[in-house]
Amino acid sequence: MKTTVEIQDQLLRQAKSKAKRGGTTLRALIEDGLRRVLEDPVESYELPDRSVGEPGGENPLELVSWQDLRREIYGDDR
């Protein structure tokens, strides 16, 4: 099937160069790229839990002064 796609000039030059170096066609390179994107599920990232204290409990950081917290983090009296 034929279609028209607008691609940035620099990106198209890079793709043509890569195809030539790889001994393939621009069409094959684009098709391969589309297959890879469509076949590979996007991995979601979940932030690690860095909670402090007990769930639903008092926040232990509220018991510490800002100066003491900075000292704990940085190891000095900035």
GROMACS elastic network, one bead per residue, 0.5 to 0.9 nm:
[ bonds ]
;  ai    aj funct       b0    kb
    6     9     6  0.89635   500
    7    10     6  0.84143   500
    7    11     6  0.67135   500
    7    12     6  0.61716   500
    8    11     6  0.52534   500
    8    12     6  0.61692   500
    8    13     6  0.86874   500
    9    12     6  0.51474   500
    9    13     6  0.62199   500
    9    14     6  0.86793   500
   10    13     6  0.51110   500
   10    14     6  0.62254   500
   10    15     6  0.86164   500
   11    14     6  0.50896   500
   11    15     6  0.61187   500
   11    16     6  0.86236   500
   12    15     6  0.50136   500
   12    16     6  0.60997   500
   12    17     6  0.84917   500
   12    26     6  0.89980   500
   13    16     6  0.51974   500
   13    17     6  0.61208   500
   13    18     6  0.85647   500
   14    17     6  0.51066   500
   14    18     6  0.60732   500
   14    19     6  0.85501   500
   15    18     6  0.50610   500
   15    19     6  0.60712   500
   15    20     6  0.85438   500
   15    26     6  0.67744   500
   15    29     6  0.75672   500
   15    30     6  0.82780   500
   16    19     6  0.51039   500
   16    20     6  0.61411   500
   16    21     6  0.86253   500
   16    25     6  0.77473   500
   16    26     6  0.57349   500
   16    29     6  0.86642   500
   17    20     6  0.51167   500
   17    21     6  0.61520   500
   17    22     6  0.85040   500
   17    26     6  0.88506   500
   18    21     6  0.51347   500
   18    22     6  0.60263   500
   18    23     6  0.85343   500
   18    24     6  0.85132   500
   18    26     6  0.84390   500
   18    29     6  0.83316   500
   19    22     6  0.50449   500
   19    23     6  0.60831   500
   19    25     6  0.54455   500
   19    26     6  0.55863   500
   19    27     6  0.87906   500
   19    28     6  0.81121   500
   19    29     6  0.62317   500
   20    23     6  0.51006   500
   20    24     6  0.59993   500
   20    25     6  0.68924   500
   20    26     6  0.80332   500
   21    24     6  0.77534   500
   22    25     6  0.85040   500
   24    27     6  0.83376   500
   24    28     6  0.64944   500
   24    29     6  0.70383   500
   25    28     6  0.51709   500
   25    29     6  0.62538   500
   25    30     6  0.86594   500
   26    29     6  0.50395   500
   26    30     6  0.61443   500
   26    31     6  0.85358   500
   27    30     6  0.52177   500
   27    31     6  0.61053   500
   27    32     6  0.85365   500
   28    31     6  0.50682   500
   28    32     6  0.60050   500
   28    33     6  0.85245   500
   29    32     6  0.51542   500
   29    33     6  0.61925   500
   29    34     6  0.86810   500
   30    33     6  0.50777   500
   30    34     6  0.61789   500
   30    35     6  0.86016   500
   31    34     6  0.51316   500
   31    35     6  0.61333   500
   31    36     6  0.86428   500
   32    35     6  0.51101   500
   32    36     6  0.62287   500
   32    37     6  0.87284   500
   33    36     6  0.51890   500
   33    37     6  0.63142   500
   33    38     6  0.86459   500
   34    37     6  0.51886   500
   34    38     6  0.60760   500
   34    39     6  0.84648   500
   35    38     6  0.51457   500
   35    39     6  0.58508   500
   35    40     6  0.83557   500
   36    39     6  0.52787   500
   36    40     6  0.59439   500
   37    40     6  0.56510   500
   37    41     6  0.77900   500
   37    42     6  0.85259   500
   38    41     6  0.73626   500
   40    43     6  0.86107   500
   46    49     6  0.89429   500
   47    50     6  0.85634   500
   51    54     6  0.83223   500
   51    55     6  0.84182   500
   52    55     6  0.83897   500
   52    59     6  0.70083   500
   52    60     6  0.70300   500
   52    61     6  0.78390   500
   53    56     6  0.85601   500
   53    57     6  0.67044   500
   53    58     6  0.69635   500
   53    59     6  0.58869   500
   53    60     6  0.59206   500
   53    61     6  0.84591   500
   54    57     6  0.50451   500
   54    58     6  0.73021   500
   54    59     6  0.78895   500
   54    60     6  0.89343   500
   55    58     6  0.84103   500
   56    59     6  0.86268   500
   57    60     6  0.87098   500
   58    61     6  0.87588   500
   58    62     6  0.81052   500
   59    62     6  0.56595   500
   59    63     6  0.75711   500
   60    63     6  0.54978   500
   60    64     6  0.73415   500
   61    64     6  0.54303   500
   61    65     6  0.81975   500
   61    69     6  0.79130   500
   62    65     6  0.75002   500
   64    67     6  0.82222   500
   64    68     6  0.62465   500
   64    69     6  0.62905   500
   65    68     6  0.51963   500
   65    69     6  0.61507   500
   65    70     6  0.86450   500
   66    69     6  0.50069   500
   66    70     6  0.61372   500
   66    71     6  0.85423   500
   67    70     6  0.51643   500
   67    71     6  0.61666   500
   67    72     6  0.86191   500
   67    77     6  0.77269   500
   67    78     6  0.88122   500
   68    72     6  0.61268   500
   68    73     6  0.86247   500
   68    77     6  0.87538   500
   69    72     6  0.50117   500
   69    73     6  0.61792   500
   69    74     6  0.85585   500
   70    73     6  0.50499   500
   70    74     6  0.58439   500
   70    75     6  0.75617   500
   70    76     6  0.77323   500
   70    77     6  0.74854   500
   70    78     6  0.76872   500
   71    74     6  0.53253   500
   71    76     6  0.50363   500
   71    77     6  0.57282   500
   71    78     6  0.76147   500
   72    75     6  0.54165   500
   72    76     6  0.77109   500
   73    76     6  0.83351   500
   74    77     6  0.79141   500
   74    78     6  0.78567   500
   75    78     6  0.87888   500
